[in-house]
């Protein structure tokens, strides 16, 4: 599902911004796309802190969607994210974070 969604998001780069929400985001630029990711992240956090399960689901979907737009705009493929997650598998979160700080 995520790969299909990413392909669709990437394909929308060439669509008319007046007819495609995704194309309109690309037209506004990476700063606006990143802002949308931040907004959706905050909305996800608010839903979580108010313990609203349905809102957590909806906002999480919005967050993933906008994150994929950001990836596509940045030339990042989902496989690269998957590979990084696989690299971290089995590594303590504390150890992984310490390695990034060095």
N, C-alpha and C positions, 0 to 999 in steps of 0.2 A: 504494500500500500504506500509506504513512504517513498519508495523509488518511483512509483507511478506519479505520485503527487509532485515530486521534484521535477520529473520530466515535463509535466504540464506547466509548472511554474517557469521552467527554463524556456519552454516553447512560447510562452506568452510575451517574451521579450520583444518579439517582432509584431505584436498586435497593436491595434489602435488604442492609445491611452484613454480616449473618450469612451471606449466600449469595454475595456478590460481594466479591472481594478489593479491587477498585477502589473500590467504595462504602465499604468499611471504611477505606480510606485517606482518602477525603474526610471521613468521620466523625471521624477522628483529627485532622484539620486540616492546614493548610499547613505548619506546622513539622515535623510527622511526614513529610509528603510530601517536603519539602526534604531532610530527613535521609536518606530512602530514596534520593534522587538522589545525595547525597554518598556513601552507602555503595556504590552501584552504580558510581559514578565511581572510587572507590578500588579496588574489585574489578577494574574494567577495567584500571586502571593496573598492578595486581599481575599480572594475566594477561599484560599486555604485557611487563613487565620480566622475567617468567619464560619468555617466548617460547613461550607455549602458545596456538597459533593457534585451536584449537577453543574454548578458554575466552575468548579475546578476542572471538570472534564471539558467544558466549552472553552474556557480560557486557555487551557493547555493545548487544545487543538489550534486555537488562534496563534499561540506562541510558536508552536512547531511550524505552522504555515509561514508565518513571517520570518522565522529563522531560515527556512528554506529559500525564501526570496533573497535574504541576505547572502546565503551561501552561493546561490546562482549568480548574484550580482558580483560577488567576490571571486568567482571562478573556482569555488570549492565544491567538490563532488561529495555526495553522501558516503560513497565508499571510503573516502579519506577520513571522515568522521568515524565510520564503523571500524576502520583500521586502528585509529587512535584508541577507541574504546577497547578493542581487542588487545592492543599492546598493554593497556592498563589492567586488564583482567588478571585477577589473582595477586595484584600488588596492593599493599595497604595504602589507603588514601593518605595517611600521614606520611608514609615513605614517598609516595608519588609527588606530593606537594613539596616535601623537603628537597627532592631532586630538581624540581623546577626552580627553586629559589637559589640553588648553587650555580 
